[in-house]
Amino acid sequence: MKVRVAEAHEAEEILRVTNAAYQVEKFFIDTDRLDAVRLGALLAKGVFLAADGMAGCVYVELRGERGYFGPLSVDPPRQASGTGKLLVKAAEDYARAHGCRFMDLRIVNLREELPAFYRKLGYAEAGTEPFPESEPTKLPCHLICMSKEL
């Protein structure tokens, strides 16, 4: 499976895949993970990498010597296929190729399966942040910050 920088005309597919992948979060948040406005704001600062046929995608932003990725989205029928790991590696490679020495991500604490997934990929917890107040939630939550040296 190949990973490439997504093109502007793929915006609808990025929205579809991302929102489908994040349906699992509906137990604590009512809004879609991404909409056209938020997608536009992300694309103004970074890129989305896409796996073949939009099996999945990941947002990557370069921040000096630090890269950031998220959301990482895999189309639900293709989850558990290795696509997520492939996209994380592609995000790291992209950041490394642009001079980044570290990669950062944030995950919500209520997604209890995610820290172990990212630890297996070499990430370590680096602190917490409040969940954005602009995103009303049904349950109290916060973000877990994770980082990895590239």
N, C-alpha and C positions, 0 to 999 in steps of 0.2 A: 504494500500500500504506500502510495506517495503522499507527501504533505507539501503544500504550496501556499503562497500568500493568496488569500481570497481576494476576489475582485469586487468592485462596487456593485456590479449588477447582481451579485449573489446575496445582497442584503436580506431579501425575503427568506432565503434558505437558512441564513445564519439565524434569523429570528425564529424560524420554525424549529430548527434543531435545538437551539438553546432553550427555548420555552418548553419543548417536549421533554428535554433531559431534566429540567428543573421542576417538573410536575411533582416530583418526590418531596419538594419543599412546601407544598400546599397545606401541610398540617400546621405550619407556623406563620405563613405569609400568604396573603390573597393575591398580590399583584404578580404579573408576569415577571420573569427574571430580566427580560430585555424588551424594550419597545424601540420604535424608530428614533425617538429623540435620544434615548440613552445610547443606542447603537451609533448614531451620528457623533455624539460626544466622544465615544471611545475611538472611533475611526479618525477623529481629529488629533488624537494623541498617540495612536498605535496601530497595530494591524491584527487581523484575524488570520490564523493559519487554518487551512482546511484539509481534511483527509479526503481521498478519492470519493467522488460522488456525494460529498458532504456527509460522510459517515460520522463525522464529528468536526468540531472546530474549537479553537482556543484563541483567546485574546492575549496579545503580548505587547507590553509597553516597555520602552527603554528609558531608564532613569539614571543616566550617568553610568557609574560602574555597577548599578543594580538593574536587573530586569524584573519585571512583574508579569505574572500571568493569571488569568481568570476573567471571565468564567471559562472553565473547561467543560465542553458539552459533547456527549456522544449520543447519537440518535438511539432511542430506546431499543429498537430491534437489534442494534449492533453492540449493545453494551455487553461487557464481559468477553469481548473479542480481542482485547489488547489494544484497541484503538486509543483509549485514554492514555495508556503508557506511551504509545507512539507519539501522541500529540504533546505530552509533557516533554519528551526527549526533543521533539522538533522545536518547542518553545525555548528550551535550554540552548540548543544548537544555534537558534536564531539570535538569542541574546549574546551568547559567547562570540558569535561571528561579528557582532556589533560592539565588541569591547567590554561587555559586562563580565564581572567577576563573581557576582552573586545572583541568585534568583529568589524572588519573594512571592508569596501567595497569602491569601486570607480565606479562611473557611468559617462557616458558622458553627458554633459549638454544638448545636442540636443535631448536626449530621455526624453522629458518633462514629460512623464507619470511615470517615475521611482521614483523620489523623494517622491511622494505621496504614492506609493506602499510601499516603505521602511519605511516611517514615520509611516504607519499603523502597521508595525511590530516592532516599537519601536526605529528605527534609527533616528539620528539627524545629520544635516549637521555639518561638523567639519572643513571645509576649501575647498580649490581648489588646483589643480595641473595642470601643462601644459599637454596637450595631448602628448603622446610620439612622438618625431620627427621622429622616425623610421617608423611610420605609416602615410603615406601621406593622407591627407583628402581633400575632395572637398569643404568643408565649414570650416570656423574657429570654433574651439571648444576647450573645456577644460574638465577636470575631476572634478566631485564633490565628495569629500570625506565624507563618512558617517560612524558613529560609534554607538555602543550600548554597555552598560554595561551588562555583562552576569550574 
